[in-house]
Amino acid sequence: MPLINSPIDGAPMRQIHRYGIEFDVCPNTGGVWLDKGELEKLIALVKQETLAEASTRERHSREDDDDDDYRGNRHRGGRRSRLADLFDF
């Protein structure tokens, strides 16, 4: 049973847990609410992923003289970011 109703339309909210972050989501409007401290966790997650991507990019540019292949998405594959996964309800 949901603990919170949506402040937008009063519908019962769903609780979603991902990567240690709890989201309250309105199933009708798609509105997302975070509890105290959850925004800071989200920001830390984004920073961590951004630093990891930059490190990977730098490593690939040193290993491969031809950066055109990297910019052409050769190395990206089908990997989704954790941020995209967080908001895929």
Backbone torsions as a table, in degrees:
resi	resn	phi	psi	omega
1	MET	NA	128.3	-179.3
2	PRO	-65.0	144.9	179.3
3	LEU	-89.7	-20.2	-172.7
4	ILE	-128.0	144.3	170.4
5	ASN	-104.0	148.5	-178.8
6	SER	-62.3	131.1	176.7
7	PRO	-71.7	-12.2	-179.9
8	ILE	-83.3	-53.8	-175.7
9	ASP	-127.6	3.2	177.2
10	GLY	80.0	2.5	-179.9
11	ALA	-70.3	148.1	176.1
12	PRO	-62.3	134.6	-177.5
13	MET	-87.4	152.5	173.2
14	ARG	-99.3	145.0	174.9
15	GLN	-103.5	129.0	-180.0
16	ILE	-123.4	133.2	-179.8
17	HIS	-115.6	122.2	175.9
18	ARG	-145.8	131.2	177.0
19	TYR	53.8	35.7	178.4
20	GLY	77.8	11.5	179.8
21	ILE	-115.8	133.2	179.8
22	GLU	-105.5	124.1	178.3
23	PHE	-110.3	139.5	167.9
24	ASP	-104.2	122.0	-173.4
25	VAL	-121.8	132.5	173.8
26	CYS	-81.7	119.9	-177.8
27	PRO	-68.5	-21.6	-178.7
28	ASN	-87.6	-44.7	-174.2
29	THR	-100.4	-17.5	-176.7
30	GLY	80.9	6.0	178.4
31	GLY	-63.5	141.6	-177.7
32	VAL	-120.6	131.5	176.8
33	TRP	-123.0	141.8	179.0
34	LEU	-114.6	144.9	175.0
35	ASP	-79.2	169.0	179.6
36	LYS	-55.4	130.4	178.7
37	GLY	89.3	-16.2	-177.9
38	GLU	-71.3	-33.5	177.6
39	LEU	-63.5	-40.2	178.5
40	GLU	-63.3	-39.2	176.6
41	LYS	-63.5	-40.6	179.2
42	LEU	-64.4	-43.5	178.5
43	ILE	-62.5	-42.9	178.9
44	ALA	-63.1	-39.2	178.5
45	LEU	-63.2	-44.2	179.7
46	VAL	-65.1	-42.3	178.6
47	LYS	-61.8	-44.5	-179.7
48	GLN	-60.5	-45.1	-179.0
49	GLU	-68.0	-38.7	178.9
50	THR	-63.4	-43.2	178.1
51	LEU	-64.3	-39.9	179.1
52	ALA	-64.9	-41.4	178.2
53	GLU	-64.8	-41.6	179.7
54	ALA	-64.2	-39.8	178.4
55	SER	-64.8	-42.2	178.4
56	THR	-64.2	-43.9	178.4
57	ARG	-59.4	-44.4	-178.9
58	GLU	-64.6	-42.7	179.5
59	ARG	-62.6	-43.7	179.6
60	HIS	-64.7	-38.3	-178.5
61	SER	-68.0	-30.9	177.0
62	ARG	-76.0	-33.7	-177.4
63	GLU	-79.3	-26.4	-172.6
64	ASP	-124.9	121.1	179.6
65	ASP	-70.6	-26.8	-176.1
66	ASP	-96.5	91.0	-178.4
67	ASP	-71.3	-12.4	-178.6
68	ASP	-62.3	-37.2	179.4
69	ASP	-64.2	-39.4	-179.7
70	TYR	-66.4	-45.8	-179.8
71	ARG	-65.8	-21.8	179.1
72	GLY	-86.1	18.0	175.1
73	ASN	72.8	16.0	179.9
74	ARG	-61.1	-39.2	-175.0
75	HIS	-89.9	-8.9	-174.6
76	ARG	-79.6	-31.4	177.5
77	GLY	56.6	-147.1	-178.4
78	GLY	-103.7	15.2	-176.3
79	ARG	-69.8	127.0	176.6
80	ARG	-95.0	148.6	176.1
81	SER	-74.2	155.8	176.6
82	ARG	-65.6	-31.3	179.5
83	LEU	-64.5	-43.5	177.1
84	ALA	-63.2	-37.7	179.4
85	ASP	-67.5	-33.7	-179.2
86	LEU	-59.2	-41.2	-173.6
87	PHE	-102.9	20.5	176.1
88	ASP	-94.9	84.8	-176.9
89	PHE	-89.3	NA	NA
